[in-house]
Amino acid sequence: MASAGKGGRVRPALRNAAGADEVINNLHRSNKNHLNDAERKLMREARKRGAKIESMAASRPMCGRCQKDAKRMGILRRVITAFKK
């Protein structure tokens, strides 16, 4: 599970519901270029760990930058979140 924004907080109830035992924290102090978007953080961490993303969902529609990264990783068809136009 990854969090979004500067604060990077995920409520315990959401973590429990998702079965997440780890939350990937922010690497960058700024939201410039959507670096702190949860989707981008999750993809970076998966690449670093050599992990496979089986599916991805978010509480808000996925932005264009995250869509491009997901397409580049070959996981865009596994995204079950709405896309921003």
N, CA, C and O of each residue as an XYZ file, in Angstrom:
340
protein
N       0.854     -1.164      0.000
C       0.000      0.000      0.000
C       0.904      1.232      0.000
O       1.951      1.243      0.648
N       0.498      2.250     -0.720
C       1.245      3.503     -0.752
C       0.298      4.642     -0.421
O      -0.902      4.574     -0.688
N       0.856      5.679      0.162
C       0.066      6.853      0.518
C       0.386      7.986     -0.439
O       1.375      7.939     -1.170
N      -0.461      9.000     -0.426
C      -0.267     10.123     -1.342
C      -0.037     11.413     -0.576
O      -0.340     11.507      0.614
N       0.505     12.409     -1.275
C       0.658     13.744     -0.711
C       1.824     13.893      0.237
O       2.596     12.960      0.460
N       1.936     15.089      0.791
C       3.055     15.401      1.687
C       2.975     14.636      2.995
O       3.991     14.174      3.515
N       1.751     14.501      3.534
C       1.577     13.849      4.822
C       1.777     12.348      4.760
O       2.396     11.760      5.646
N       1.264     11.740      3.730
C       1.461     10.316      3.528
C       0.831      9.422      4.573
O       1.377      8.365      4.888
N      -0.302      9.819      5.117
C      -0.936      9.032      6.169
C      -2.050      8.162      5.584
O      -2.832      8.608      4.745
N      -2.102      6.920      6.042
C      -3.179      6.000      5.678
C      -3.856      5.567      6.967
O      -3.200      5.077      7.886
N      -5.169      5.750      7.032
C      -5.912      5.379      8.236
C      -5.776      3.888      8.527
O      -5.802      3.080      7.598
N      -5.631      3.504      9.799
C      -5.510      2.091     10.158
C      -6.659      1.234      9.634
O      -6.437      0.094      9.227
N      -7.878      1.759      9.636
C      -9.022      0.975      9.146
C      -8.845      0.616      7.677
O      -9.191     -0.491      7.263
N      -8.309      1.541      6.886
C      -8.074      1.274      5.468
C      -6.954      0.262      5.288
O      -7.053     -0.638      4.454
N      -5.893      0.405      6.064
C      -4.786     -0.557      6.000
C      -5.274     -1.960      6.335
O      -4.919     -2.927      5.660
N      -6.087     -2.067      7.378
C      -6.611     -3.372      7.791
C      -7.515     -3.964      6.717
O      -7.430     -5.155      6.417
N      -8.379     -3.134      6.140
C      -9.296     -3.605      5.106
C      -8.538     -4.118      3.888
O      -8.959     -5.080      3.246
N      -7.429     -3.477      3.576
C      -6.627     -3.873      2.417
C      -5.671     -5.018      2.738
O      -5.090     -5.622      1.837
N      -5.513     -5.311      4.020
C      -4.576     -6.357      4.415
C      -3.135     -5.930      4.238
O      -2.257     -6.767      4.026
N      -2.883     -4.628      4.324
C      -1.537     -4.098      4.113
C      -0.755     -4.082      5.420
O      -1.216     -3.533      6.421
N       0.413     -4.678      5.407
C       1.258     -4.643      6.596
C       2.359     -3.588      6.478
O       3.160     -3.406      7.395
N       2.387     -2.900      5.343
C       3.397     -1.868      5.116
C       2.809     -0.745      4.278
O       2.032     -0.992      3.355
N       3.180      0.495      4.601
C       2.791      1.657      3.805
C       4.065      2.304      3.298
O       4.954      2.637      4.081
N       4.152      2.482      1.994
C       5.324      3.122      1.397
C       5.205      4.615      1.626
O       4.218      5.237      1.235
N       6.207      5.185      2.257
C       6.180      6.600      2.623
C       6.741      7.483      1.522
O       7.338      7.009      0.555
N       6.532      8.783      1.696
C       6.976      9.775      0.718
C       8.497      9.801      0.606
O       9.217      9.715      1.600
N       8.954      9.920     -0.621
C      10.382     10.085     -0.881
C      10.726     11.549     -1.117
O      11.866     11.970     -0.922
N       9.739     12.309     -1.534
C       9.957     13.689     -1.934
C       9.091     14.612     -1.075
O       7.986     14.238     -0.682
N       9.578     15.784     -0.792
C       8.856     16.736      0.039
C       7.873     17.590     -0.749
O       7.171     18.418     -0.169
N       7.817     17.404     -2.028
C       6.988     18.249     -2.881
C       6.028     17.394     -3.697
O       6.301     16.223     -3.964
N       4.906     17.984     -4.091
C       3.995     17.293     -4.989
C       4.255     17.676     -6.445
O       3.484     17.309     -7.331
N       5.333     18.407     -6.690
C       5.680     18.823     -8.045
C       5.812     17.588     -8.937
O       6.424     16.595     -8.545
N       5.248     17.655    -10.112
C       5.285     16.562    -11.092
C       4.630     15.288    -10.578
O       4.896     14.203    -11.094
N       3.783     15.408     -9.575
C       3.046     14.259     -9.033
C       3.968     13.169     -8.489
O       3.607     11.992     -8.521
N       5.153     13.537     -7.991
C       6.088     12.542     -7.466
C       5.529     11.794     -6.262
O       5.875     10.635     -6.036
N       4.670     12.447     -5.492
C       4.110     11.812     -4.304
C       2.789     11.105     -4.544
O       2.167     10.641     -3.588
N       2.346     11.010     -5.773
C       1.131     10.250     -6.043
C       1.368      8.804     -5.593
O       2.412      8.216     -5.877
N       0.399      8.255     -4.901
C       0.549      6.898     -4.363
C       0.864      5.884     -5.466
O       1.671      4.976     -5.269
N       0.224      6.042     -6.621
C       0.452      5.095     -7.708
C       1.908      5.118     -8.166
O       2.505      4.065     -8.390
N       2.474      6.304     -8.305
C       3.867      6.403     -8.764
C       4.823      5.861     -7.718
O       5.815      5.213     -8.051
N       4.520      6.129     -6.439
C       5.379      5.590     -5.375
C       5.336      4.069     -5.359
O       6.365      3.413     -5.196
N       4.139      3.511     -5.528
C       3.995      2.062     -5.531
C       4.753      1.436     -6.701
O       5.409      0.408     -6.532
N       4.671      2.043     -7.875
C       5.386      1.521     -9.039
C       6.897      1.609     -8.857
O       7.617      0.678     -9.216
N       7.388      2.725     -8.300
C       8.837      2.858     -8.054
C       9.316      1.781     -7.087
O      10.351      1.152     -7.308
N       8.563      1.578     -6.022
C       8.959      0.599     -5.013
C       8.912     -0.826     -5.568
O       9.781     -1.640     -5.258
N       7.913     -1.125     -6.378
C       7.827     -2.457     -6.994
C       9.033     -2.711     -7.899
O       9.613     -3.797     -7.882
N       9.406     -1.699     -8.691
C      10.594     -1.835     -9.558
C      11.837     -2.095     -8.707
O      12.636     -2.980     -9.013
N      11.989     -1.320     -7.645
C      13.161     -1.431     -6.776
C      13.255     -2.817     -6.145
O      14.347     -3.371     -6.017
N      12.117     -3.372     -5.753
C      12.097     -4.678     -5.077
C      11.971     -5.852     -6.034
O      12.055     -7.008     -5.617
N      11.770     -5.564     -7.313
C      11.559     -6.636     -8.279
C      10.218     -7.329     -8.080
O      10.065     -8.508     -8.399
N       9.250     -6.591     -7.550
C       7.923     -7.143     -7.257
C       6.983     -6.938     -8.433
O       7.168     -6.025     -9.237
N       5.982     -7.786     -8.524
C       4.966     -7.696     -9.574
C       3.710     -7.051     -9.002
O       3.230     -7.452     -7.941
N       3.180     -6.059     -9.698
C       1.920     -5.437     -9.303
C       0.810     -6.215    -10.004
O       0.699     -6.193    -11.229
N      -0.003     -6.896     -9.216
C      -1.071     -7.713     -9.788
C      -2.303     -6.894    -10.116
O      -2.998     -7.181    -11.091
N      -2.582     -5.874     -9.311
C      -3.667     -4.935     -9.596
C      -3.405     -3.660     -8.821
O      -2.649     -3.653     -7.850
N      -4.038     -2.581     -9.261
C      -3.842     -1.296     -8.605
C      -5.171     -0.552     -8.577
O      -5.888     -0.497     -9.576
N      -5.485      0.015     -7.424
C      -6.702      0.807     -7.269
C      -6.381      2.003     -6.386
O      -5.465      1.953     -5.565
N      -7.133      3.063     -6.559
C      -6.949      4.266     -5.761
C      -8.307      4.843     -5.400
O      -9.330      4.487     -5.985
N      -8.294      5.729     -4.437
C      -9.559      6.338     -4.008
C      -9.990      7.480     -4.919
O     -11.130      7.938     -4.843
N      -9.090      7.940     -5.777
C      -9.394      9.011     -6.732
C      -8.962      8.570     -8.125
O      -8.134      7.669     -8.257
N      -9.509      9.192     -9.163
C      -9.091      8.838    -10.525
C      -7.585      9.046    -10.739
O      -6.995      9.978    -10.194
N      -6.989      8.181    -11.524
C      -5.550      8.214    -11.783
C      -5.214      9.318    -12.776
O      -5.849      9.434    -13.824
N      -4.214     10.128    -12.443
C      -3.799     11.239    -13.310
C      -3.038     10.721    -14.531
O      -2.636      9.560    -14.592
N      -2.858     11.612    -15.489
C      -2.182     11.261    -16.729
C      -0.754     10.785    -16.542
O      -0.316      9.860    -17.227
N      -0.016     11.407    -15.620
C       1.374     10.987    -15.390
C       1.435      9.561    -14.851
O       2.278      8.767    -15.268
N       0.542      9.243    -13.927
C       0.502      7.889    -13.377
C       0.070      6.888    -14.448
O       0.576      5.767    -14.491
N      -0.863      7.291    -15.310
C      -1.291      6.416    -16.397
C      -0.122      6.097    -17.324
O       0.052      4.951    -17.738
N       0.681      7.116    -17.650
C       1.847      6.908    -18.520
C       2.838      5.954    -17.882
O       3.371      5.073    -18.557
N       3.094      6.118    -16.574
C       4.012      5.217    -15.875
C       3.477      3.788    -15.863
O       4.231      2.837    -16.071
N       2.169      3.640    -15.618
C       1.564      2.306    -15.596
C       1.661      1.651    -16.974
O       1.914      0.451    -17.079
N       1.461      2.438    -18.021
C       1.570      1.903    -19.381
C       3.005      1.467    -19.660
O       3.244      0.404    -20.233
N       3.958      2.306    -19.246
C       5.374      1.992    -19.445
C       5.774      0.702    -18.724
O       6.596     -0.066    -19.222
N       5.180      0.472    -17.539
C       5.467     -0.742    -16.766
C       4.693     -1.954    -17.282
O       4.948     -3.083    -16.864
N       3.750     -1.716    -18.188
C       2.958     -2.813    -18.721
C       1.847     -3.282    -17.792
O       1.399     -4.425    -17.883
N       1.397     -2.394    -16.889
C       0.352     -2.791    -15.936
C      -0.929     -1.986    -16.096
O      -1.835     -2.119    -15.274
N      -1.031     -1.160    -17.120
C      -2.201     -0.292    -17.277
C      -3.503     -1.102    -17.317
O      -4.526     -0.642    -16.808
N      -3.481     -2.275    -17.900
C      -4.702     -3.089    -17.977
C      -5.076     -3.684    -16.613
O      -6.185     -4.195    -16.449
N      -4.169     -3.623    -15.639
C      -4.447     -4.138    -14.293
C      -4.960     -3.050    -13.351
O      -5.260     -3.327    -12.190
N      -5.062     -1.832    -13.837
C      -5.541     -0.712    -13.017
C      -7.056     -0.755    -12.980
O      -7.706     -0.770    -14.025
N      -7.623     -0.776    -11.779
C      -9.081     -0.866    -11.660
C      -9.681      0.438    -11.149
O     -10.801      0.460    -10.640
N      -8.933      1.510    -11.288
C      -9.358      2.849    -10.895
C      -9.755      3.633    -12.140
O      -9.221      3.398    -13.224
N     -10.683      4.555    -11.984
C     -11.037      5.437    -13.102
C      -9.831      6.295    -13.483
O      -8.964      6.562    -12.651
N      -9.781      6.721    -14.735
C      -8.709      7.596    -15.223
C      -9.231      9.017    -15.342
O     -10.387      9.242    -15.700
N      -8.346      9.988    -15.031
C      -8.678     11.383    -15.325
C      -8.526     11.565    -16.815
O      -7.663     10.948    -17.438
N      -9.357     12.407    -17.386
C      -9.310     12.656    -18.831
C      -8.192     13.612    -19.153
O      -7.986     13.950    -20.319
